Amino acid sequence: MRKFYTSLFWKISAIFLFILLVISAVYMYISVFTAEMYFQETRQKLDTDIASHIAADNDCFNGDTVNTKVLESVFHNVMVINPSIEVYLLDTKGTILTYYAPNKVIKLEQVPLDPITKFIENDDGDFLLGVDPKSPHKEKAFSAAKVVEDGVFRGYIYVILAGEEYENASQLVFGSYILRLGARSMVIALLTASVIGFISIGFITRNVRKIVTVIREFKDGNLNARIALKGSSELTEIADSFNNMADTIVNNIDEIKKIDKLRRELIANVSHDLRTPISIIRGYVETVLIKEDKLTPEERRKYLETILGSSERLLSLIEELFELSKLEAKDKSPQLEVFSIEELIQDIHQKNSIRAEEKNIKMELIRSDTLPMIKADIGMIEKVLQNLIDNALKFTPDNGLIKLVVIEHDDGTLCVMVEDSGPGIPKEDIPNIFDKYCQIKRVSGENYSGMGLGLAIVKKIVDLHNFNIRIESKENHGAAFIINMPISR
């Protein structure tokens, strides 16, 4: 229940209802104020000439003094006819000389003349408000006229058209009616707006609830859960973003599962390849210890050479693992220097030609007449070429051919290619040949010795140098690994 009332629907609804109440209050205030102004403007238009009639029909002054008796009689008669008004006689500066008003209590001795002069000069009948001497904080509708006797301007007749007593009485009726009208209008507007608002908010938040429901399903393990929204709103963009994110997560999970499976295969192959030389070493050491007195010098030497060969193979496997782990962790960076590729190629060719002859394989060197300098890590480049040749020796059959080609191109690059005449690489395996996991599977499936990490190391080193390497191969027609290196000028 608490979760229901703290939902987005109720939060938006509460804000919407609060806004409606504020708008209703403002509406009531504006309605009351507008009605009052309408009432006062109507009174002013109806009684606009009352002050002129009083000033024209009566002698307001007796010489230099105020004609008090006449004015009291006139003011009294006017207010008997229209009890809602208050009548004031002002001098030329706006000072109140005499007046007739209920309770005879005024709070001002002088009335501002600006509204009075504007009223007298107002030919268009614009609505004007003046100060009420009995209620200075309020401005009310009024009528005003100049008092001119014997051609001399003597002052003003100033009439408040809705006096304090009338205002008090009318407010009870008028205010009550306006309040009832405003209250009814407010209730009707609130109910109508609330119904329409709640329906609209429910429609809008329906899609939000749908999004939240699908996200919860995805969180709980339903990886196929997707948000189905149509249109081009912001919520549709959120739904599309979630769907794309979910697809990416599912693909990543599948990829992680695939890599985890390959990782287990890698561990199994590594364990197998490490166990083999260790088992050989252990077996021959035990044989030497058991038959120590019976072994001839030739047998002893043969056993020790076998142990030495297995030890070197074990060391090579461990070095490959360390080399690849350092490259993947980026703990090893190239130490760039300018060197002659010609000397490195000659050295590698000579060193591996002997190994090739032992396997009855011909190794051929093809090169340009002059080879340029390149800028790279000489140790890493030697490792790359040696691993490619080791790979070629591994897959080239007896009486086969390995070509080591080094040619300078006109585009400012040096092309180094190691080509063998082995069984080649299946087309579907070429994109993944440098991946340590796929390479392991391929090599182990073909029953070749070694973990097959050499090509993975080659790819890592080439990438660190920002060089380019590609493969050209056809099944049963050999394979060629081609590296392009920029020439150092």
Solvent accessible surface area in square Angstrom, and as a share of the most:
residue,aa,sasa,rsa
1,M,167,0.75
2,R,196,0.71
3,K,136,0.57
4,F,113,0.47
5,Y,122,0.46
6,T,66,0.38
7,S,38,0.25
8,L,81,0.40
9,F,44,0.18
10,W,84,0.29
11,K,112,0.47
12,I,60,0.30
13,S,3,0.02
14,A,61,0.47
15,I,107,0.54
16,F,60,0.25
17,L,72,0.36
18,F,134,0.56
19,I,83,0.42
20,L,24,0.12
21,L,86,0.43
22,V,68,0.39
23,I,99,0.50
24,S,9,0.06
25,A,61,0.47
26,V,76,0.43
27,Y,109,0.41
28,M,37,0.16
29,Y,150,0.57
30,I,94,0.48
31,S,34,0.22
32,V,51,0.29
33,F,102,0.43
34,T,75,0.44
35,A,24,0.18
36,E,61,0.27
37,M,41,0.18
38,Y,153,0.58
39,F,61,0.26
40,Q,10,0.04
41,E,57,0.26
42,T,50,0.29
43,R,30,0.11
44,Q,7,0.03
45,K,113,0.48
46,L,134,0.67
47,D,31,0.16
48,T,50,0.29
49,D,79,0.41
50,I,32,0.16
51,A,0,0.00
52,S,47,0.31
53,H,113,0.50
54,I,7,0.04
55,A,17,0.13
56,A,83,0.64
57,D,108,0.56
58,N,33,0.17
59,D,93,0.48
60,C,0,0.00
61,F,18,0.08
62,N,104,0.53
63,G,52,0.50
64,D,136,0.71
65,T,87,0.51
66,V,40,0.23
67,N,29,0.15
68,T,62,0.36
69,K,174,0.74
70,V,57,0.33
71,L,1,0.01
72,E,89,0.40
73,S,58,0.38
74,V,21,0.12
75,F,2,0.01
76,H,87,0.39
77,N,78,0.40
78,V,25,0.14
79,M,15,0.07
80,V,99,0.57
81,I,146,0.74
82,N,38,0.19
83,P,97,0.61
84,S,6,0.04
85,I,0,0.00
86,E,2,0.01
87,V,0,0.00
88,Y,0,0.00
89,L,0,0.00
90,L,0,0.00
91,D,35,0.18
92,T,57,0.33
93,K,149,0.63
94,G,0,0.00
95,T,49,0.29
96,I,23,0.12
97,L,70,0.35
98,T,25,0.14
99,Y,53,0.20
100,Y,57,0.22
101,A,3,0.02
102,P,43,0.27
103,N,118,0.60
104,K,132,0.56
105,V,86,0.50
106,I,47,0.24
107,K,135,0.57
108,L,46,0.23
109,E,141,0.63
110,Q,92,0.41
111,V,3,0.02
112,P,65,0.41
113,L,43,0.21
114,D,102,0.53
115,P,30,0.19
116,I,1,0.00
117,T,45,0.26
118,K,123,0.52
119,F,24,0.10
120,I,56,0.28
121,E,131,0.59
122,N,38,0.20
123,D,137,0.71
124,D,126,0.65
125,G,40,0.39
126,D,85,0.44
127,F,57,0.24
128,L,39,0.19
129,L,43,0.21
130,G,1,0.01
131,V,24,0.14
132,D,0,0.00
133,P,0,0.00
134,K,9,0.04
135,S,8,0.05
136,P,50,0.31
137,H,147,0.66
138,K,72,0.30
139,E,98,0.44
140,K,3,0.01
141,A,1,0.00
142,F,0,0.00
143,S,0,0.00
144,A,5,0.04
145,A,10,0.07
146,K,101,0.43
147,V,1,0.00
148,V,85,0.49
149,E,30,0.13
150,D,150,0.78
151,G,73,0.70
152,V,83,0.48
153,F,77,0.32
154,R,54,0.20
155,G,0,0.00
156,Y,10,0.04
157,I,0,0.00
158,Y,0,0.00
159,V,0,0.00
160,I,0,0.00
161,L,0,0.00
162,A,9,0.07
163,G,3,0.02
164,E,54,0.24
165,E,60,0.27
166,Y,73,0.28
167,E,25,0.11
168,N,81,0.42
169,A,59,0.46
170,S,28,0.18
171,Q,87,0.39
172,L,139,0.69
173,V,113,0.65
174,F,68,0.28
175,G,23,0.22
176,S,41,0.26
177,Y,107,0.41
178,I,15,0.07
179,L,104,0.52
180,R,125,0.45
181,L,74,0.37
182,G,6,0.05
183,A,40,0.31
184,R,125,0.46
185,S,33,0.21
186,M,47,0.21
187,V,75,0.43
188,I,114,0.58
189,A,54,0.42
190,L,28,0.14
191,L,114,0.57
192,T,70,0.41
193,A,26,0.20
194,S,16,0.10
195,V,86,0.50
196,I,104,0.53
197,G,6,0.06
198,F,69,0.29
199,I,119,0.60
200,S,50,0.32
201,I,13,0.07
202,G,18,0.17
203,F,123,0.51
204,I,99,0.50
205,T,2,0.01
206,R,117,0.43
207,N,34,0.18
208,V,34,0.19
209,R,124,0.45
210,K,81,0.34
211,I,11,0.06
212,V,57,0.33
213,T,71,0.41
214,V,17,0.09
215,I,74,0.38
216,R,113,0.41
217,E,73,0.33
218,F,26,0.11
219,K,154,0.65
220,D,113,0.58
221,G,52,0.50
222,N,69,0.35
223,L,61,0.30
224,N,131,0.67
225,A,8,0.06
226,R,77,0.28
227,I,7,0.03
228,A,84,0.65
229,L,28,0.14
230,K,200,0.85
231,G,63,0.60
232,S,110,0.71
233,S,56,0.36
234,E,130,0.58
235,L,40,0.20
236,T,11,0.07
237,E,110,0.50
238,I,90,0.46
239,A,1,0.01
240,D,69,0.36
241,S,70,0.45
242,F,16,0.07
243,N,28,0.14
244,N,97,0.50
245,M,95,0.42
246,A,0,0.00
247,D,62,0.32
248,T,72,0.42
249,I,60,0.31
250,V,33,0.19
251,N,94,0.48
252,N,78,0.40
253,I,52,0.26
254,D,78,0.40
255,E,86,0.39
256,I,112,0.57
257,K,130,0.55
258,K,114,0.48
259,I,70,0.36
260,D,44,0.23
261,K,118,0.50
262,L,23,0.11
263,R,100,0.37
264,R,130,0.47
265,E,51,0.23
266,L,24,0.12
267,I,88,0.45
268,A,63,0.49
269,N,30,0.15
270,V,20,0.12
271,S,42,0.27
272,H,109,0.49
273,D,12,0.06
274,L,41,0.20
275,R,139,0.51
276,T,43,0.25
277,P,0,0.00
278,I,90,0.46
279,S,60,0.39
280,I,59,0.30
281,I,36,0.18
282,R,162,0.59
283,G,32,0.30
284,Y,68,0.26
285,V,59,0.34
286,E,77,0.34
287,T,38,0.22
288,V,21,0.12
289,L,121,0.60
290,I,141,0.72
291,K,93,0.39
292,E,90,0.40
293,D,143,0.74
294,K,167,0.71
295,L,20,0.10
296,T,63,0.37
297,P,103,0.65
298,E,128,0.57
299,E,74,0.33
300,R,80,0.29
301,R,163,0.60
302,K,131,0.56
303,Y,38,0.15
304,L,93,0.46
305,E,94,0.42
306,T,43,0.25
307,I,26,0.13
308,L,104,0.52
309,G,36,0.34
310,S,9,0.06
311,S,41,0.27
312,E,100,0.45
313,R,78,0.28
314,L,32,0.16
315,L,103,0.51
316,S,52,0.33
317,L,9,0.04
318,I,63,0.32
319,E,93,0.42
320,E,33,0.15
321,L,54,0.27
322,F,125,0.52
323,E,30,0.13
324,L,8,0.04
325,S,58,0.38
326,K,97,0.41
327,L,5,0.03
328,E,72,0.32
329,A,63,0.49
330,K,163,0.69
331,D,113,0.59
332,K,70,0.30
333,S,66,0.43
334,P,30,0.19
335,Q,127,0.56
336,L,99,0.49
337,E,84,0.38
338,V,75,0.43
339,F,17,0.07
340,S,29,0.19
341,I,0,0.00
342,E,57,0.26
343,E,129,0.58
344,L,12,0.06
345,I,1,0.01
346,Q,64,0.28
347,D,74,0.38
348,I,0,0.00
349,H,35,0.16
350,Q,116,0.51
351,K,96,0.41
352,N,0,0.00
353,S,22,0.14
354,I,111,0.56
355,R,88,0.32
356,A,1,0.00
357,E,131,0.59
358,E,138,0.62
359,K,94,0.40
360,N,85,0.44
361,I,7,0.04
362,K,134,0.57
363,M,20,0.09
364,E,61,0.27
365,L,40,0.20
366,I,66,0.34
367,R,65,0.24
368,S,27,0.18
369,D,136,0.71
370,T,104,0.60
371,L,20,0.10
372,P,21,0.13
373,M,83,0.37
374,I,0,0.00
375,K,110,0.47
376,A,0,0.00
377,D,18,0.09
378,I,69,0.35
379,G,40,0.38
380,M,6,0.03
381,I,3,0.01
382,E,56,0.25
383,K,63,0.26
384,V,1,0.00
385,L,0,0.00
386,Q,32,0.14
387,N,10,0.05
388,L,1,0.01
389,I,0,0.00
390,D,46,0.24
391,N,17,0.09
392,A,1,0.01
393,L,4,0.02
394,K,60,0.26
395,F,13,0.05
396,T,10,0.06
397,P,75,0.47
398,D,100,0.52
399,N,125,0.64
400,G,10,0.09
401,L,53,0.26
402,I,0,0.00
403,K,62,0.26
404,L,0,0.00
405,V,10,0.05
406,V,0,0.00
407,I,68,0.34
408,E,64,0.29
409,H,78,0.35
410,D,158,0.82
411,D,108,0.56
412,G,24,0.23
413,T,32,0.19
414,L,0,0.00
415,C,15,0.09
416,V,1,0.01
417,M,37,0.16
418,V,3,0.02
419,E,57,0.26
420,D,12,0.06
421,S,51,0.33
422,G,5,0.05
423,P,60,0.38
424,G,7,0.07
425,I,6,0.03
426,P,31,0.19
427,K,172,0.73
428,E,128,0.58
429,D,49,0.25
430,I,42,0.21
431,P,109,0.69
432,N,70,0.36
433,I,3,0.01
434,F,34,0.14
435,D,58,0.30
436,K,35,0.15
437,Y,32,0.12
438,C,39,0.23
439,Q,3,0.01
440,I,2,0.01
441,K,131,0.56
442,R,37,0.14
443,V,1,0.00
444,S,45,0.29
445,G,60,0.58
446,E,101,0.45
447,N,137,0.70
448,Y,73,0.28
449,S,70,0.45
450,G,17,0.17
451,M,1,0.00
452,G,7,0.07
453,L,1,0.00
454,G,14,0.14
455,L,4,0.02
456,A,5,0.04
457,I,0,0.00
458,V,0,0.00
459,K,68,0.29
460,K,71,0.30
461,I,1,0.00
462,V,3,0.02
463,D,70,0.36
464,L,56,0.28
465,H,18,0.08
466,N,138,0.71
467,F,22,0.09
468,N,83,0.42
469,I,16,0.08
470,R,104,0.38
471,I,26,0.13
472,E,93,0.42
473,S,26,0.17
474,K,148,0.63
475,E,102,0.46
476,N,121,0.62
477,H,145,0.65
478,G,4,0.04
479,A,6,0.05
480,A,6,0.05
481,F,4,0.02
482,I,6,0.03
483,I,1,0.01
484,N,37,0.19
485,M,1,0.00
486,P,75,0.47
487,I,18,0.09
488,S,32,0.21
489,R,223,0.81
